[in-house]
Amino acid sequence: MMAEAIKTAMLDKQMQEVFDWSDSETPLRDAMWDHVMDDNGHDTMKTIKAAKDWESMSDDQLKKTAEEMLK
């Protein structure tokens, strides 16, 4: 369980900590969640599926995915 918490730590960082182009204090996970919800017509089940994928990504993959999604 501890390794999982470390692996997903980037998801809990503020946007401004992850990206130099953001001044948002919103956690990355929340910003990505909100974007996907808005994009899919607020389908919670689809968003949960997407969020599970984020948890298995490396930090580099996650940062790239988030940047493509949010920038």
Phi and psi in degrees as GROMACS dihedral restraints (atoms count N, CA, C in turn):
[ dihedral_restraints ]
;  ai    aj    ak    al  type     phi  dphi    fc
    3     4     5     6     1   -63.5    20    10
    4     5     6     7     1   -43.3    20    10
    6     7     8     9     1   -61.2    20    10
    7     8     9    10     1   -37.1    20    10
    9    10    11    12     1   -63.5    20    10
   10    11    12    13     1   -41.3    20    10
   12    13    14    15     1   -63.3    20    10
   13    14    15    16     1   -40.2    20    10
   15    16    17    18     1   -68.9    20    10
   16    17    18    19     1   -41.5    20    10
   18    19    20    21     1   -61.2    20    10
   19    20    21    22     1   -34.6    20    10
   21    22    23    24     1  -100.8    20    10
   22    23    24    25     1    13.0    20    10
   24    25    26    27     1   -57.8    20    10
   25    26    27    28     1   -35.9    20    10
   27    28    29    30     1   -60.6    20    10
   28    29    30    31     1   -34.3    20    10
   30    31    32    33     1   -60.3    20    10
   31    32    33    34     1   -26.7    20    10
   33    34    35    36     1   -95.5    20    10
   34    35    36    37     1    -2.0    20    10
   36    37    38    39     1   -76.8    20    10
   37    38    39    40     1   152.7    20    10
   39    40    41    42     1   -69.2    20    10
   40    41    42    43     1   149.8    20    10
   42    43    44    45     1   -51.9    20    10
   43    44    45    46     1   -42.3    20    10
   45    46    47    48     1   -66.9    20    10
   46    47    48    49     1   -20.6    20    10
   48    49    50    51     1   -80.3    20    10
   49    50    51    52     1   -27.4    20    10
   51    52    53    54     1   -91.5    20    10
   52    53    54    55     1   -38.6    20    10
   54    55    56    57     1  -122.8    20    10
   55    56    57    58     1   134.1    20    10
   57    58    59    60     1   -73.8    20    10
   58    59    60    61     1   -15.6    20    10
   60    61    62    63     1   -89.1    20    10
   61    62    63    64     1    -1.7    20    10
   63    64    65    66     1  -113.5    20    10
   64    65    66    67     1   142.9    20    10
   66    67    68    69     1  -115.3    20    10
   67    68    69    70     1    15.1    20    10
   69    70    71    72     1   -79.9    20    10
   70    71    72    73     1   138.5    20    10
   72    73    74    75     1   -90.7    20    10
   73    74    75    76     1     2.1    20    10
   75    76    77    78     1   -66.6    20    10
   76    77    78    79     1   133.3    20    10
   78    79    80    81     1   -59.8    20    10
   79    80    81    82     1   144.4    20    10
   81    82    83    84     1   -53.9    20    10
   82    83    84    85     1   -44.1    20    10
   84    85    86    87     1   -55.7    20    10
   85    86    87    88     1   -45.0    20    10
   87    88    89    90     1   -67.7    20    10
   88    89    90    91     1   -40.9    20    10
   90    91    92    93     1   -64.0    20    10
   91    92    93    94     1   -42.5    20    10
   93    94    95    96     1   -67.2    20    10
   94    95    96    97     1   -42.6    20    10
   96    97    98    99     1   -58.2    20    10
   97    98    99   100     1   -50.0    20    10
   99   100   101   102     1   -60.1    20    10
  100   101   102   103     1   -41.8    20    10
  102   103   104   105     1   -62.9    20    10
  103   104   105   106     1   -47.5    20    10
  105   106   107   108     1   -64.8    20    10
  106   107   108   109     1   -41.0    20    10
  108   109   110   111     1   -60.7    20    10
  109   110   111   112     1   -44.9    20    10
  111   112   113   114     1   -64.7    20    10
  112   113   114   115     1   -37.2    20    10
  114   115   116   117     1   -72.6    20    10
  115   116   117   118     1   -29.5    20    10
  117   118   119   120     1  -108.7    20    10
  118   119   120   121     1    20.6    20    10
  120   121   122   123     1    71.8    20    10
  121   122   123   124     1    29.4    20    10
  123   124   125   126     1    63.3    20    10
  124   125   126   127     1    41.9    20    10
  126   127   128   129     1   -89.5    20    10
  127   128   129   130     1    99.9    20    10
  129   130   131   132     1   -60.0    20    10
  130   131   132   133     1   -39.3    20    10
  132   133   134   135     1   -64.3    20    10
  133   134   135   136     1   -41.0    20    10
  135   136   137   138     1   -65.4    20    10
  136   137   138   139     1   -37.8    20    10
  138   139   140   141     1   -68.9    20    10
  139   140   141   142     1   -39.9    20    10
  141   142   143   144     1   -60.5    20    10
  142   143   144   145     1   -42.4    20    10
  144   145   146   147     1   -60.9    20    10
  145   146   147   148     1   -45.3    20    10
  147   148   149   150     1   -62.4    20    10
  148   149   150   151     1   -43.1    20    10
  150   151   152   153     1   -63.4    20    10
  151   152   153   154     1   -35.9    20    10
  153   154   155   156     1   -63.7    20    10
  154   155   156   157     1   -36.8    20    10
  156   157   158   159     1   -62.5    20    10
  157   158   159   160     1   -38.7    20    10
  159   160   161   162     1   -60.2    20    10
  160   161   162   163     1   -36.9    20    10
  162   163   164   165     1   -68.7    20    10
  163   164   165   166     1   -19.0    20    10
  165   166   167   168     1   -97.6    20    10
  166   167   168   169     1    -0.4    20    10
  168   169   170   171     1   -84.3    20    10
  169   170   171   172     1   150.7    20    10
  171   172   173   174     1   -70.3    20    10
  172   173   174   175     1   165.5    20    10
  174   175   176   177     1   -58.7    20    10
  175   176   177   178     1   -40.6    20    10
  177   178   179   180     1   -63.7    20    10
  178   179   180   181     1   -44.7    20    10
  180   181   182   183     1   -63.5    20    10
  181   182   183   184     1   -43.7    20    10
  183   184   185   186     1   -63.2    20    10
  184   185   186   187     1   -44.8    20    10
  186   187   188   189     1   -62.4    20    10
  187   188   189   190     1   -43.0    20    10
  189   190   191   192     1   -63.8    20    10
  190   191   192   193     1   -46.1    20    10
  192   193   194   195     1   -61.4    20    10
  193   194   195   196     1   -45.9    20    10
  195   196   197   198     1   -64.1    20    10
  196   197   198   199     1   -42.1    20    10
  198   199   200   201     1   -64.3    20    10
  199   200   201   202     1   -43.5    20    10
  201   202   203   204     1   -62.5    20    10
  202   203   204   205     1   -34.6    20    10
  204   205   206   207     1   -77.5    20    10
  205   206   207   208     1   -39.8    20    10
  207   208   209   210     1  -106.5    20    10
  208   209   210   211     1   -18.0    20    10
